[in-house]
Amino acid sequence: MNKYSLEDTLVVVYTESCAEFEHVRDICLLEDNWLRDNYTRENLIVENHHGYGVVYQASTMRPMVMCGVFNDGRYPDYVAKMCSRLYTFPEFRMTRTQMVDAFRIADLLVNHLIRVNKFETYFISMQNREGRPNKRWWDAWVSSMNSASNDAWTLGEGYIQTCPHNVQKCWQNYVYKGDFTKWNPKTILDNEWLLLEVGK
């Protein structure tokens, strides 16, 4: 069976930590990657999200991908960051030819999270990868996500601020859905982003 089969999935949305979710977190923390600290108990607090979901492969109950909906007051109350603390488990990461199939799993989770919320506007943001000055990876990400979601997301221009520090890591690439003009957040372009300190 295709490991990205939608028929072989179970989506669970958590609103608070529990033993089941902490088991998933422990699996995530086994990997020592460059974003590992994002998923520790100190930095990924389920209760700070408006739902944090996990897609399991139903036939094995292995976690496939996880992420949440986030707004701690830094955005207007009708806006939320989707795919907050996004993590794809290693055995379900994809090659370039598998991206659309894999993104259908992520889109399944996104739609579940939208159904349990009432936000008008959602955005997804990702920081540039360390040591990779080009954005081909981001172009491929947007293309695959939109192929999987029937062009549900609009590519934003430049970078949007996602945390209250004026450093590169707090200004991220983004896509959005909903009435973005109502929010009209501050954004910066590539030439401005390049002048910022990297940040921690």
Secondary structure by P-SEA (a helix, b strand, c coil): ccccccccbbbbbbccccaaaaaaaaaaacccccccccccccccccccccbbbbbccccccccccccbbbbccccccccccccccccccccccccccaaaaaaaaaaaaaaaaaaaccccbbbbbbccccccccaaaaaaaaaaaaaaccccccccccbbbcccccccccbbbbcccccccccccccccaaaaaaccccc
